[in-house]
Amino acid sequence: MATAAKSERIELRVTTQQKDTFARAAEARGSTMTDFINDAAAIAAEEALANRTAFAVPSGKWAAFVAALDRPAAPKKRLAKLLKKKSILD
């Protein structure tokens, strides 16, 4: 599998203790500190984004969840009235 060329650079400030911890962890994994930090940051970023796009519904609640999604939307009189008004951007 081909990997994309790395052309971007990120710099960050850390404490001496953090740098030492990163260096020891990278050595324990047999990788460079750059690769270790890059891999850890990529995993953390994917998890942070996944938490915004995916969620779990307990199996016992799945049917109720699907029913709520399938139910027609109830009319919202105040929203309809608001949308009929001329916008300040018009």
Secondary structure as UniProt FT lines:
FT   HELIX           16..29
FT   HELIX           33..53
FT   HELIX           59..61
FT   HELIX           62..70
FT   HELIX           77..84
FT   TURN            88..89
//
